Amino acid sequence: MLAGKAAQAADTPAAASVIEQGKYLSIAADCGACHNSPGPSGAPMAGGYAVSSPMGNIIASNITPSKIFGIGNYSEADFARAVREGVNAKGEYLYPAMPYTSYSKMTDSDISALYQYFMHDVNPVNKAAPATHLPFPFSIRSTMALWDLLFADNQRFTPDTQGSAQLNRGYYLVNALEHCDTCHTPRNFMMGQKNSEALSGSQLGSWYAPNITSDKTAGIGSWSNDELYRYLKTGHVNGKAQAAGPMAEAIDHSLQYLSDDDLHAIVAWLRQVPPSGAAATVSRFDQGKPSETENTLRSVAHPDAGWQIYSSTCASCHQANGEGSQFYPSLFHNSATGATTPDNLIATILFGVHRHADGQYIAMPAFGPAGAFSERLNDQQVADVANYVLKHYGNAALSVTADQVKTVREGGPTPIIVRLANPAVLAGGVIVILVLILLALRKRRKHVRK
């Protein structure tokens, strides 16, 4: 039973229905993944979760109806502007870790239902979320106005009159509510989306969001409808993929709770996305095969450091031949080991797998963090075991170095815009500009003297 303001707002079936719709929309939009306070006892929508970005951690704000620390004083227009335009009620620009570039497509009726849900069915939490502190120049939020001008179109969803209701719903879910494009679409040097290459795969910090276009080799064109549905619902499909990292979070908090109709709509829409991305001769799901090498070498002295780590740390779950078991996935025909980049394999070893879906808790320990429950592996050890797995079970054409592991451990490759914002680079740029100004003034003085 709803209490307090919720009871007052839901005293008619129509009002209760709108609030229930808003709750479903908040799940479909994956609001809780970022805004729920971290930890097992974290309060819903109270903020505090650190969203990792190349610029630094962006802390999700309190979006409960607290009038002091949350959005309790927001009008529906304020709420709509924050969600769809990335500008809060104080006029401050939000960072696009809040996917307003996708939410801009949300309809007025959905925005209204979402507002009613937040105002009347979310408990206010009178506690401030920690503030976001990014280094200069990213700390200047007003610079986001220029970024928005370049990359945020603020356009609402318009149904395709030539498309079916299912395809229109699939588009809306993929590109607006679930904001799949924000992870799976590559970005330019200013971190704006390359929409001409939509959903063709993109670096996402330490992880790589793979190609999910209809390409039968580089993308997911070879998946059956049922396999796509089961992956979205559970995060696991034998012989294809297992969700980890940000995708596991999306399934944990959002995708598994969508209606079957909505999941099938997503599948239908992804099916017709034009194939895109780099050419591939072998699908990442078809790479590798079973290997008895680990089993054979158990009784033989062997200098291969990767084999030693695999035998002592990995084989008990993934089996000596890499075929896995009922609870642990195969290491061949696996998207992490068969991909064209080793990032997801490295990230999985470093950060583990944590996924609650389909009534099961799937976990692999993290071998990267200091103080981890499992043995901590250094960069060279992670590279050694990754190379062993790739050579014997996955894409043998890849080779991992300790430097690559270090990059993944530290959050992934540094984008150009962040490198350009380095204080030394900025200082150099200022000096060059000053020199050019001085030269121009000197030239002007000479011209005046003549």
ZAGURO-461733 format. One record per residue (C-alpha): residue number from 1; x, y, z. Coordinates in nm, 3 decimals. Example, Ala and Ser with C-alpha at 12.3 -4.5 7.8 and 13.67 -1.06 7.14 Angstrom:
<pts>
- nr | east | north | up
- 1 | 1.230 | -0.450 | 0.780
- 2 | 1.367 | -0.106 | 0.714
</pts>
This chain:
<pts>
- nr | east | north | up
- 1 | 0.000 | 0.000 | 0.000
- 2 | 0.128 | 0.346 | -0.085
- 3 | 0.178 | 0.586 | 0.204
- 4 | 0.189 | 0.962 | 0.258
- 5 | 0.201 | 1.163 | -0.060
- 6 | 0.177 | 0.847 | -0.268
- 7 | -0.157 | 0.755 | -0.111
- 8 | -0.293 | 1.104 | -0.180
- 9 | -0.173 | 1.096 | -0.539
- 10 | -0.296 | 0.744 | -0.605
- 11 | -0.646 | 0.778 | -0.464
- 12 | -0.797 | 0.720 | -0.807
- 13 | -0.729 | 0.426 | -1.040
- 14 | -0.615 | 0.665 | -1.313
- 15 | -0.355 | 0.833 | -1.089
- 16 | -0.230 | 0.498 | -0.959
- 17 | -0.199 | 0.373 | -1.316
- 18 | 0.014 | 0.673 | -1.417
- 19 | 0.243 | 0.622 | -1.118
- 20 | 0.279 | 0.252 | -1.202
- 21 | 0.362 | 0.347 | -1.560
- 22 | 0.625 | 0.589 | -1.431
- 23 | 0.780 | 0.319 | -1.216
- 24 | 0.809 | 0.088 | -1.517
- 25 | 0.962 | 0.372 | -1.720
- 26 | 1.221 | 0.435 | -1.446
- 27 | 1.322 | 0.069 | -1.472
- 28 | 1.329 | 0.076 | -1.852
- 29 | 1.541 | 0.393 | -1.839
- 30 | 1.774 | 0.220 | -1.588
- 31 | 1.760 | 0.513 | -1.344
- 32 | 1.843 | 0.298 | -1.043
- 33 | 2.171 | 0.167 | -1.185
- 34 | 2.328 | 0.507 | -1.129
- 35 | 2.105 | 0.685 | -0.878
- 36 | 2.049 | 0.413 | -0.618
- 37 | 2.295 | 0.466 | -0.335
- 38 | 2.575 | 0.208 | -0.347
- 39 | 2.590 | -0.082 | -0.105
- 40 | 2.339 | -0.345 | 0.003
- 41 | 2.149 | -0.097 | 0.219
- 42 | 2.160 | 0.190 | -0.030
- 43 | 1.847 | 0.402 | -0.059
- 44 | 1.664 | 0.407 | -0.393
- 45 | 1.742 | 0.717 | -0.603
- 46 | 1.939 | 0.884 | -0.322
- 47 | 2.255 | 0.916 | -0.532
- 48 | 2.618 | 0.874 | -0.440
- 49 | 2.714 | 0.615 | -0.702
- 50 | 3.038 | 0.703 | -0.885
- 51 | 3.003 | 0.678 | -1.262
- 52 | 3.352 | 0.625 | -1.400
- 53 | 3.445 | 0.845 | -1.696
- 54 | 3.770 | 0.936 | -1.874
- 55 | 3.743 | 1.281 | -1.712
- 56 | 3.704 | 1.140 | -1.361
- 57 | 3.426 | 1.004 | -1.145
- 58 | 3.086 | 1.168 | -1.190
- 59 | 2.871 | 1.126 | -0.879
- 60 | 2.502 | 1.055 | -0.937
- 61 | 2.280 | 1.306 | -0.759
- 62 | 1.994 | 1.258 | -0.515
- 63 | 1.676 | 1.245 | -0.725
- 64 | 1.434 | 1.159 | -0.446
- 65 | 1.156 | 1.414 | -0.374
- 66 | 1.355 | 1.564 | -0.086
- 67 | 1.296 | 1.940 | -0.094
- 68 | 1.640 | 2.006 | 0.054
- 69 | 1.874 | 1.761 | -0.116
- 70 | 1.672 | 1.616 | -0.404
- 71 | 1.422 | 1.725 | -0.667
- 72 | 1.124 | 1.788 | -0.438
- 73 | 1.095 | 2.150 | -0.552
- 74 | 1.111 | 2.069 | -0.924
- 75 | 0.813 | 2.153 | -1.137
- 76 | 0.730 | 1.909 | -1.414
- 77 | 0.892 | 2.153 | -1.659
- 78 | 1.211 | 2.157 | -1.445
- 79 | 1.211 | 1.778 | -1.440
- 80 | 1.159 | 1.754 | -1.816
- 81 | 1.443 | 1.997 | -1.884
- 82 | 1.683 | 1.803 | -1.662
- 83 | 1.593 | 1.465 | -1.811
- 84 | 1.578 | 1.568 | -2.176
- 85 | 1.814 | 1.866 | -2.198
- 86 | 2.068 | 1.803 | -1.924
- 87 | 2.006 | 2.130 | -1.734
- 88 | 1.889 | 2.118 | -1.371
- 89 | 1.648 | 2.353 | -1.195
- 90 | 1.936 | 2.580 | -1.091
- 91 | 2.038 | 2.622 | -1.453
- 92 | 2.349 | 2.406 | -1.408
- 93 | 2.455 | 2.184 | -1.697
- 94 | 2.468 | 1.810 | -1.633
- 95 | 2.744 | 1.587 | -1.765
- 96 | 2.638 | 1.337 | -2.034
- 97 | 2.705 | 1.047 | -1.797
- 98 | 2.337 | 1.131 | -1.748
- 99 | 2.217 | 1.009 | -2.093
- 100 | 1.995 | 1.307 | -2.170
- 101 | 2.106 | 1.290 | -2.534
- 102 | 1.898 | 0.970 | -2.554
- 103 | 1.628 | 1.068 | -2.304
- 104 | 1.559 | 1.374 | -2.520
- 105 | 1.353 | 1.139 | -2.739
- 106 | 1.113 | 1.060 | -2.452
- 107 | 0.752 | 1.157 | -2.513
- 108 | 0.571 | 1.420 | -2.306
- 109 | 0.335 | 1.159 | -2.161
- 110 | 0.625 | 0.938 | -2.049
- 111 | 0.805 | 1.234 | -1.892
- 112 | 0.484 | 1.323 | -1.706
- 113 | 0.437 | 0.966 | -1.578
- 114 | 0.801 | 0.949 | -1.471
- 115 | 0.763 | 1.279 | -1.285
- 116 | 0.455 | 1.155 | -1.102
- 117 | 0.638 | 0.838 | -1.000
- 118 | 0.939 | 1.025 | -0.861
- 119 | 0.727 | 1.278 | -0.676
- 120 | 0.474 | 1.035 | -0.529
- 121 | 0.622 | 0.687 | -0.505
- 122 | 0.989 | 0.743 | -0.422
- 123 | 1.069 | 0.803 | -0.057
- 124 | 1.248 | 1.135 | 0.007
- 125 | 1.598 | 1.097 | 0.143
- 126 | 1.717 | 1.408 | 0.324
- 127 | 2.084 | 1.353 | 0.266
- 128 | 2.306 | 1.515 | 0.008
- 129 | 2.493 | 1.299 | -0.239
- 130 | 2.865 | 1.380 | -0.264
- 131 | 2.951 | 1.648 | -0.517
- 132 | 3.127 | 1.576 | -0.845
- 133 | 3.479 | 1.720 | -0.867
- 134 | 3.638 | 1.695 | -1.210
- 135 | 3.974 | 1.849 | -1.301
- 136 | 3.995 | 2.173 | -1.496
- 137 | 3.864 | 2.245 | -1.758
- 138 | 3.593 | 1.977 | -1.720
- 139 | 3.501 | 2.129 | -1.383
- 140 | 3.349 | 2.424 | -1.571
- 141 | 2.998 | 2.296 | -1.630
- 142 | 2.903 | 2.587 | -1.856
- 143 | 3.135 | 2.444 | -2.124
- 144 | 2.874 | 2.171 | -2.167
- 145 | 2.656 | 2.429 | -2.345
- 146 | 2.892 | 2.416 | -2.643
- 147 | 2.908 | 2.036 | -2.630
- 148 | 2.528 | 2.019 | -2.622
- 149 | 2.509 | 2.255 | -2.919
- 150 | 2.731 | 2.017 | -3.115
- 151 | 2.601 | 1.677 | -3.006
- 152 | 2.259 | 1.704 | -2.835
- 153 | 1.972 | 1.752 | -3.081
- 154 | 1.690 | 1.761 | -2.819
- 155 | 1.447 | 1.596 | -3.063
- 156 | 1.141 | 1.395 | -2.955
- 157 | 1.062 | 1.050 | -3.082
- 158 | 0.845 | 1.053 | -3.393
- 159 | 0.693 | 0.717 | -3.491
- 160 | 0.782 | 0.584 | -3.836
- 161 | 0.451 | 0.561 | -4.018
- 162 | 0.599 | 0.294 | -4.246
- 163 | 0.714 | 0.076 | -3.957
- 164 | 0.517 | -0.165 | -3.743
- 165 | 0.412 | -0.084 | -3.386
- 166 | 0.666 | -0.340 | -3.264
- 167 | 0.955 | -0.180 | -3.456
- 168 | 0.858 | 0.168 | -3.337
- 169 | 0.850 | 0.041 | -2.979
- 170 | 1.187 | -0.130 | -3.029
- 171 | 1.342 | 0.191 | -3.159
- 172 | 1.206 | 0.386 | -2.864
- 173 | 1.338 | 0.134 | -2.612
- 174 | 1.684 | 0.098 | -2.769
- 175 | 1.752 | 0.462 | -2.851
- 176 | 1.554 | 0.650 | -2.585
- 177 | 1.475 | 0.461 | -2.264
- 178 | 1.748 | 0.195 | -2.252
- 179 | 1.994 | 0.435 | -2.422
- 180 | 2.189 | 0.146 | -2.576
- 181 | 2.349 | 0.387 | -2.824
- 182 | 2.537 | 0.573 | -2.550
- 183 | 2.754 | 0.266 | -2.489
- 184 | 2.756 | 0.077 | -2.821
- 185 | 2.804 | 0.370 | -3.062
- 186 | 3.164 | 0.489 | -3.118
- 187 | 3.258 | 0.843 | -3.023
- 188 | 3.469 | 1.115 | -3.182
- 189 | 3.761 | 1.301 | -3.025
- 190 | 3.520 | 1.529 | -2.834
- 191 | 3.326 | 1.228 | -2.699
- 192 | 3.027 | 1.296 | -2.922
- 193 | 2.853 | 0.996 | -3.077
- 194 | 2.935 | 0.895 | -3.435
- 195 | 2.573 | 0.827 | -3.524
- 196 | 2.667 | 0.727 | -3.880
- 197 | 2.824 | 0.419 | -3.716
- 198 | 2.543 | 0.359 | -3.468
- 199 | 2.573 | 0.050 | -3.246
- 200 | 2.889 | -0.073 | -3.422
- 201 | 3.088 | -0.098 | -3.097
- 202 | 3.273 | 0.144 | -2.872
- 203 | 3.529 | 0.164 | -2.595
- 204 | 3.357 | 0.210 | -2.260
- 205 | 3.631 | 0.282 | -2.009
- 206 | 3.791 | -0.048 | -1.916
- 207 | 3.530 | -0.243 | -2.114
- 208 | 3.440 | -0.262 | -2.481
- 209 | 3.072 | -0.248 | -2.579
- 210 | 3.060 | -0.476 | -2.885
- 211 | 2.898 | -0.437 | -3.224
- 212 | 2.525 | -0.508 | -3.194
- 213 | 2.425 | -0.434 | -3.552
- 214 | 2.281 | -0.705 | -3.778
- 215 | 2.622 | -0.789 | -3.926
- 216 | 2.637 | -1.170 | -3.920
- 217 | 3.008 | -1.181 | -3.838
- 218 | 3.106 | -0.859 | -3.663
- 219 | 2.766 | -0.808 | -3.498
- 220 | 2.476 | -1.019 | -3.372
- 221 | 2.321 | -1.114 | -3.704
- 222 | 2.399 | -1.482 | -3.643
- 223 | 2.201 | -1.492 | -3.317
- 224 | 1.854 | -1.642 | -3.316
- 225 | 1.563 | -1.437 | -3.183
- 226 | 1.543 | -1.666 | -2.881
- 227 | 1.915 | -1.625 | -2.807
- 228 | 1.885 | -1.246 | -2.816
- 229 | 1.579 | -1.257 | -2.593
- 230 | 1.749 | -1.489 | -2.340
- 231 | 2.061 | -1.274 | -2.331
- 232 | 1.861 | -0.960 | -2.256
- 233 | 1.659 | -1.147 | -1.993
- 234 | 1.937 | -1.343 | -1.821
- 235 | 2.273 | -1.219 | -1.946
- 236 | 2.374 | -1.570 | -2.045
- 237 | 2.362 | -1.768 | -2.371
- 238 | 2.570 | -2.084 | -2.405
- 239 | 2.815 | -2.065 | -2.690
- 240 | 2.765 | -1.691 | -2.733
- 241 | 2.814 | -1.454 | -2.442
- 242 | 2.785 | -1.381 | -2.071
- 243 | 2.710 | -1.029 | -1.950
- 244 | 2.970 | -0.860 | -1.731
- 245 | 3.063 | -0.505 | -1.638
- 246 | 2.818 | -0.233 | -1.751
- 247 | 2.603 | -0.482 | -1.946
- 248 | 2.555 | -0.695 | -1.636
- 249 | 2.442 | -0.380 | -1.453
- 250 | 2.192 | -0.302 | -1.730
- 251 | 2.045 | -0.651 | -1.702
- 252 | 2.051 | -0.645 | -1.322
- 253 | 1.865 | -0.317 | -1.287
- 254 | 1.660 | -0.292 | -1.604
- 255 | 1.642 | -0.538 | -1.891
- 256 | 1.541 | -0.848 | -1.698
- 257 | 1.234 | -0.664 | -1.566
- 258 | 1.098 | -0.555 | -1.904
- 259 | 0.785 | -0.720 | -2.034
- 260 | 0.823 | -0.998 | -2.288
- 261 | 0.659 | -0.774 | -2.547
- 262 | 0.920 | -0.506 | -2.489
- 263 | 1.210 | -0.752 | -2.501
- 264 | 1.080 | -0.895 | -2.827
- 265 | 1.043 | -0.540 | -2.962
- 266 | 1.410 | -0.473 | -2.885
- 267 | 1.508 | -0.796 | -3.061
- 268 | 1.296 | -0.709 | -3.365
- 269 | 1.446 | -0.362 | -3.395
- 270 | 1.806 | -0.481 | -3.354
- 271 | 1.741 | -0.739 | -3.624
- 272 | 1.687 | -0.468 | -3.885
- 273 | 1.971 | -0.233 | -3.787
- 274 | 2.196 | -0.206 | -4.095
- 275 | 2.521 | -0.400 | -4.061
- 276 | 2.809 | -0.174 | -3.967
- 277 | 3.161 | -0.185 | -3.834
- 278 | 3.501 | -0.324 | -3.924
- 279 | 3.500 | -0.632 | -4.145
- 280 | 3.548 | -0.960 | -3.961
- 281 | 3.617 | -1.303 | -4.107
- 282 | 3.527 | -1.502 | -3.795
- 283 | 3.255 | -1.420 | -3.545
- 284 | 3.370 | -1.356 | -3.189
- 285 | 3.126 | -1.630 | -3.086
- 286 | 3.289 | -1.893 | -3.307
- 287 | 3.651 | -1.854 | -3.197
- 288 | 3.847 | -2.121 | -3.013
- 289 | 3.799 | -2.486 | -2.925
- 290 | 3.853 | -2.726 | -2.633
- 291 | 4.214 | -2.791 | -2.541
- 292 | 4.366 | -3.070 | -2.333
- 293 | 4.694 | -2.881 | -2.293
- 294 | 4.625 | -2.772 | -1.935
- 295 | 4.529 | -3.122 | -1.829
- 296 | 4.836 | -3.273 | -1.993
- 297 | 5.077 | -3.027 | -1.836
- 298 | 4.954 | -3.075 | -1.479
- 299 | 5.209 | -3.355 | -1.428
- 300 | 5.491 | -3.195 | -1.625
- 301 | 5.727 | -2.918 | -1.518
- 302 | 5.651 | -2.628 | -1.746
- 303 | 5.786 | -2.272 | -1.762
- 304 | 5.465 | -2.116 | -1.898
- 305 | 5.353 | -1.872 | -1.628
- 306 | 5.008 | -1.840 | -1.782
- 307 | 4.951 | -2.215 | -1.761
- 308 | 5.054 | -2.215 | -1.394
- 309 | 4.802 | -1.942 | -1.311
- 310 | 4.526 | -2.104 | -1.515
- 311 | 4.587 | -2.445 | -1.357
- 312 | 4.587 | -2.314 | -1.000
- 313 | 4.324 | -2.040 | -1.031
- 314 | 4.091 | -2.093 | -1.328
- 315 | 4.069 | -2.462 | -1.420
- 316 | 3.868 | -2.564 | -1.115
- 317 | 3.571 | -2.362 | -1.249
- 318 | 3.627 | -2.345 | -1.624
- 319 | 3.761 | -2.703 | -1.646
- 320 | 4.093 | -2.824 | -1.778
- 321 | 3.975 | -2.820 | -2.139
- 322 | 3.797 | -2.483 | -2.105
- 323 | 3.446 | -2.617 | -2.160
- 324 | 3.307 | -2.477 | -1.834
- 325 | 3.023 | -2.635 | -1.639
- 326 | 2.661 | -2.577 | -1.543
- 327 | 2.749 | -2.256 | -1.357
- 328 | 3.071 | -2.145 | -1.527
- 329 | 3.087 | -2.057 | -1.898
- 330 | 3.297 | -2.216 | -2.166
- 331 | 3.611 | -2.023 | -2.258
- 332 | 3.575 | -2.108 | -2.626
- 333 | 3.282 | -1.979 | -2.834
- 334 | 3.281 | -1.696 | -2.584
- 335 | 3.253 | -1.329 | -2.679
- 336 | 3.517 | -1.222 | -2.425
- 337 | 3.786 | -1.461 | -2.549
- 338 | 3.695 | -1.453 | -2.919
- 339 | 3.669 | -1.077 | -2.969
- 340 | 3.907 | -0.873 | -3.185
- 341 | 4.019 | -0.682 | -2.875
- 342 | 4.125 | -0.844 | -2.546
- 343 | 3.982 | -0.564 | -2.328
- 344 | 3.677 | -0.753 | -2.200
- 345 | 3.883 | -1.062 | -2.118
- 346 | 4.132 | -0.847 | -1.926
- 347 | 3.853 | -0.654 | -1.750
- 348 | 3.678 | -0.977 | -1.654
- 349 | 3.996 | -1.111 | -1.495
- 350 | 4.063 | -0.782 | -1.317
- 351 | 3.711 | -0.691 | -1.201
- 352 | 3.525 | -1.022 | -1.202
- 353 | 3.162 | -1.087 | -1.292
- 354 | 2.866 | -0.998 | -1.072
- 355 | 2.518 | -1.048 | -1.208
- 356 | 2.178 | -1.107 | -1.046
- 357 | 1.936 | -1.229 | -1.311
- 358 | 1.682 | -1.501 | -1.374
- 359 | 1.673 | -1.577 | -1.004
- 360 | 2.042 | -1.660 | -0.993
- 361 | 2.351 | -1.482 | -0.865
- 362 | 2.639 | -1.532 | -1.105
- 363 | 2.981 | -1.441 | -0.969
- 364 | 3.343 | -1.468 | -1.069
- 365 | 3.596 | -1.324 | -0.824
- 366 | 3.798 | -1.019 | -0.919
- 367 | 4.171 | -1.085 | -0.942
- 368 | 4.276 | -0.723 | -0.986
- 369 | 4.191 | -0.512 | -0.680
- 370 | 4.418 | -0.502 | -0.377
- 371 | 4.246 | -0.666 | -0.084
- 372 | 4.024 | -0.876 | -0.311
- 373 | 3.877 | -1.197 | -0.174
- 374 | 4.078 | -1.388 | -0.432
- 375 | 4.449 | -1.373 | -0.495
- 376 | 4.555 | -1.042 | -0.648
- 377 | 4.735 | -1.073 | -0.981
- 378 | 4.976 | -0.808 | -1.104
- 379 | 4.970 | -0.671 | -1.458
- 380 | 5.218 | -0.925 | -1.594
- 381 | 5.036 | -1.217 | -1.435
- 382 | 4.703 | -1.103 | -1.583
- 383 | 4.873 | -1.073 | -1.922
- 384 | 5.023 | -1.422 | -1.885
- 385 | 4.696 | -1.596 | -1.802
- 386 | 4.506 | -1.394 | -2.065
- 387 | 4.757 | -1.502 | -2.330
- 388 | 4.725 | -1.864 | -2.221
- 389 | 4.345 | -1.848 | -2.248
- 390 | 4.358 | -1.673 | -2.587
- 391 | 4.612 | -1.916 | -2.730
- 392 | 4.433 | -2.233 | -2.620
- 393 | 4.063 | -2.138 | -2.609
- 394 | 4.001 | -1.808 | -2.787
- 395 | 4.136 | -1.570 | -3.050
- 396 | 4.493 | -1.694 | -3.080
- 397 | 4.585 | -1.399 | -3.304
- 398 | 4.576 | -1.165 | -3.003
- 399 | 4.857 | -1.105 | -2.759
- 400 | 4.827 | -0.915 | -2.430
- 401 | 5.103 | -0.708 | -2.270
- 402 | 5.140 | -0.588 | -1.913
- 403 | 5.099 | -0.231 | -2.041
- 404 | 4.760 | -0.319 | -2.190
- 405 | 4.652 | -0.465 | -1.857
- 406 | 4.771 | -0.150 | -1.679
- 407 | 4.560 | 0.063 | -1.915
- 408 | 4.247 | -0.144 | -1.851
- 409 | 4.311 | -0.149 | -1.477
- 410 | 4.334 | 0.232 | -1.475
- 411 | 4.007 | 0.284 | -1.663
- 412 | 4.086 | 0.228 | -2.029
- 413 | 4.248 | 0.434 | -2.305
- 414 | 4.266 | 0.809 | -2.251
- 415 | 4.050 | 0.996 | -2.507
- 416 | 4.209 | 1.272 | -2.711
- 417 | 3.999 | 1.541 | -2.541
- 418 | 4.141 | 1.440 | -2.203
- 419 | 4.498 | 1.436 | -2.333
- 420 | 4.446 | 1.784 | -2.478
- 421 | 4.320 | 1.901 | -2.140
- 422 | 4.644 | 1.798 | -1.971
- 423 | 4.782 | 2.101 | -1.779
- 424 | 5.110 | 2.081 | -1.969
- 425 | 4.930 | 2.078 | -2.304
- 426 | 4.700 | 2.362 | -2.196
- 427 | 4.997 | 2.565 | -2.076
- 428 | 5.176 | 2.500 | -2.403
- 429 | 4.869 | 2.611 | -2.595
- 430 | 4.847 | 2.933 | -2.392
- 431 | 5.216 | 3.005 | -2.454
- 432 | 5.175 | 2.950 | -2.829
- 433 | 4.875 | 3.185 | -2.835
- 434 | 5.067 | 3.452 | -2.638
- 435 | 5.366 | 3.423 | -2.873
- 436 | 5.139 | 3.461 | -3.175
- 437 | 4.975 | 3.767 | -3.017
- 438 | 5.316 | 3.922 | -2.942
- 439 | 5.438 | 3.856 | -3.295
- 440 | 5.120 | 4.009 | -3.434
- 441 | 5.161 | 4.319 | -3.213
- 442 | 5.529 | 4.351 | -3.310
- 443 | 5.443 | 4.327 | -3.677
- 444 | 5.171 | 4.587 | -3.630
- 445 | 5.413 | 4.829 | -3.453
- 446 | 5.666 | 4.794 | -3.737
- 447 | 5.393 | 4.868 | -3.985
- 448 | 5.288 | 5.181 | -3.788
- 449 | 5.650 | 5.308 | -3.773
- 450 | 5.678 | 5.287 | -4.147
</pts>
